[in-house]
């Protein structure tokens, strides 16, 4: 049951002007409801929302290149070219939208699972050449043939990693991958004079027993020497390979050793290494089969490269990495 109150008395108690009371009464008469409170809360700004939409479209316009070393495409994390950064991308956007703010662009960029890759090394010259041909070719038939040839080349490259991770139950074997790390200078200290001094190169040949699991310390064997002791030609690599195979403890069921390395002719792919494998199969361990696999040039990421990455990661955090005694 409604209660009638004098309008002037109500205005005096609530300190509401007559104009406002008339507006409330008119709204009630038209809508049969009380006007909703609109004070406070977030106020959507049309210009701000349009700017955010433009930023998202600008970020999504960048194409992420395929990973060079990964053997499977990452569905979550994507990487932009290494020569870019968030500030560089924002400056490109600022040329068309001069009133954009960096902190707004940065906040929206963080919503995307994007990173910036490292400069690519050991790139496949055939891949780059075929990509350039496909890009400039206008004839549809020729372009289709080039794309097919390029896909076949990529399938051949991926098949090397299929063989690397293959597990043969009927014919048990052991998989060994080996590679030579990039030469390291000696001494390696944070002094500018040491850069111009006569430095000695340190060589690192790493053998990894690959079983598609984590690389424990008992599966990684590193041979290290400097140039005053020996070089890094095929005879040295073959000698280290023979020493590693002679000291390798094989399970009784294993009758095959599978070797995986890059196709460097001066170190791995030569008659010296073949002779060492032949000597091991006929003299050291008879009735043993040794197979040596080589990847396509430019697609030679091996388990030993992961070891090199961890070593170089430690080097970057230490001021004095390698010193003389």
N, C-alpha and C positions, 0 to 999 in steps of 0.2 A: 504494500500500500504506500503510494507516494506521499511525501510530506511537502506541503506548500510553505515556502519561505519568502519573505519580502525581498524583492530584488535589491533594494537599496541597503537593507540590513546585510544581505549576503555579500554585496560589494564591499561594505565596510569591514566585515569580518575577514574576508579572504584577500582584500586589497586588489580585486580584479576590476578592470575598467569595464564600462558598459559595452564598448565595442567588442571586446573579446567574448563577453557573455552572449551577445547577439550572434556572433559567429558560431559559438558552440551550439546554441539553440537551433540555428539554421542547419548545421551539419547533422544534428540529431533528427531533425524533421525530414531531411532528404535521404539519409542512409539508415536511420533507425539504429544507430550504433555510435559509440564514442570514438572520437578521432584518436588514431594511434599516435603514441609518443615517438617522435623522430629526432629528438635531441640526443647527442652523444653517438658512440659507435664509429665504425669505419665508414668513411665517405668515399665511394668509388669515384676515381678521377678518370674521365674518358681519355684524356691525353696521355695519362700515365699507362693505362691499359693498352692503348695503341702502341706506345713505345715498347712495352714488354713483348707484344706480339711481333713487332718488327725485329727485336733482338733475337727472339726464338727462331724466326725465319732466317735471319742472317747466320746464326750458329748452325742450323740444319742445312744450310746451303753448302757447307764445306764437306768435301768427300774424304773419307778416311781410306788411305791405301791399304792393300792387303799386307798382312804380316810376312816378313821375309824369312824368318827363322822358325816361326811356329808352324807345326805340321797340321794343325786343326784351327779353323777360324774361331775366334773368340766371339761369343754371342753377346756378352755383356760389355766388356771393356773395349773401347775403340780408340785408335791413336791417330792424331793429326800429324802432318809433316813436322819434322824436327826443327825447321827454321821458323816456326810460328810460336807465338805465346799468347796468353790472354790479352795482354796489353797491346800487342801488335794487331790482333783481331779487332779489339775495341777501336783502335785508331783507324782501321779500315772502315769500320761502321760509322765512325765519327765524321768521315768525309761526306757522307750522305745525310747524317743526322747530327748536326753540330751541337745540339743541346743535350745529347745523351751523357749520362754520368757513368764513370768507370765502376763505382761500387755497385750500381744497379746491374750493369752488364756482367760483372764478376759473380754476383749472387745467382743470376739466372744461368750462367755458364756452369756453375757447380752442380746444378740440378741434372746436367747431362753427365753420363759416365764416360767422359772424354779425357784423354791424356795426350802428351806429345812424345812421339817416338824418338829414338836415337838415330843418328845418321847411319844409313845402311852401308855395310861393308861387304866385300866379296859378292857384288851383284852379278847376276847372270847377264852376260853381254847379249846372248841370243834373245833372252826375254825382253831386254830394253830395245833391241833392234826391231823385234817383231811388234812390240807395242807401238813404236814410232811408225812402222809401215801401216799397221791397222788404222792408226789415227789419221794418216794423210791419204789413204786410199779411198777413192770415191766410187770405183766400180764395185757393185754389190757382189758379183760373183767372185772377183778376186779377194774382196774383203772377207767373204765367207770361208774361202779356202785358207786364208791367213789365220782366221780365228780358229779353224779346225786344227791347223798345224800347231798353233800355240797351245791349244788344250791338250793335244797329244804330248807335246813337250813337257807340260806341267804334270801330266799323268806319269810319264817316265821318271820325272824327278821325285814324285811322291812314292813311287814303287820302291825306291831305294830305302826309304824309311819303313815301308811295309816289310821288307826283308830284314831290316835291322831289328824290328820288334817281333819277328816271327818266332814262334815256339813250336818246334817239331817234336811231337810226343813219340812217334814211331821211331825216329832216328835222333836221339838226344844229342845236343851239341852245346858248345859254349861260345858266346859271342864276345869278341874283344874289339873295342874301338880305340884307335890311337891317333894322336895328332901332335904337331909341334906348335908350341905357343909362340906368340910374337916375341922377338928378341928383346931382352931387358938390359938396360945399361948398368954398368957397375963403375963407380958408385952412383947411387941414386939418392941425392940429398937435396934439400931446399936451398941450394946456393946457386946463384947465377954463374959463378966462376966454374962450377962443375960441368955446366952445359958446354962450355967451350974447351974443357980439358979433354985429354985423350982418354976415352972411356973403353972399357972392356965389355964385350957382349956376353950375356948369360943365356944359355939355351935350356929349354924345358921340354922334354918329350914325355907325354903322359899316356899311360895305358889304363883303360877303364873296362872292367868286366861288366858288361851290360846285361841286365836281366829285367829291364822295364820297371825297376823299382828305385828306391832312393839310393844315392851313391854313398855308401858307407866307406869308412877309411880302409877296410880290408879289400875293397874292390877297386881302389884307385892307387896306381903305382906310378911314381914320378921319377924320371931320370933327369938330373940337373948337372950341368958342367958349363965351363966358360971357354972362350975361344983360345985361351992359353993351353988348355988341355986337349982340345980336339975341335974339329969343325962341326958342321951339321949336314954333311953330304949323305949319300945313300949307304956307304959302308958303315958309318956311325949308327944310322937308323937301323940297319940290318943287324948290327952287333947287339944293339939294345933289344931288338925284337927277339933275337935268338936267346939272349940271357933271360928275358922275361918268360919265354916259352919253356926253357929248361927248368926254371924254378917254379913253374905253375903247377899247382896241385890239382889234378883232374879227378873227378869222380870215376869210378870203374865203368860206369855205363856210357860215358862220353867217348865217342869215336870220331868226332868231327870238331874242328876249330874253325870258326868263321871270323875272319878279320875284316874290319871296316876302317877305311881311311880315305883321305882325299887323293886325288889323282895327280899329285905333284910328281913330275917325272924325275926330279933331282933327288927325291927323298924316298918316295913310297912305290911309285909305279915304274919299276926298272928291273933289270935282270939280276941285280944283286939281291934284292928282296926275294925274288923268285928262287934263287939258288939257296938262300937260307931256309925258305919253307921246304924246299926239296930235301935239303940235308936233315931237317928236323923230322920229316916223315919217313925217311929211309934209315937214318942212323940213330937219332936220339930216341924217337918214339915211333917204332915201326907200326904199320897198319893204321896209322892215324891219318885222317884226311884234313887238309887245310884248304879252305876256300877264302879268296880275297875279293872283296867287293869295293867298287869305286863309284861314287855318285857322279851325277852330271855336274859339270863345272858351274859354279855359282849357286849350287844347291847342296852344299857340303857341311851343313850344321851337324856336328857330331856330339855324343855325350861328353867328350873331352872338353868341348867348348864351354860347357857349364862349369867345369872345374876351373878353367881359365878365368871365367867371369867372377867366380868367388875370390880367386887370388887377386885379380885386379881391383876388386871392391875393397879388399883389405889394404892394398897398396895406396889407394886414394885417401884413406883415413890415417895413414901413418906418415909423419913428417920425414923420417929417415927410413926408407924402405930397404935398400941394399947398400951396405957400406963395406969398405975394405978393412982388412986387419993387418 
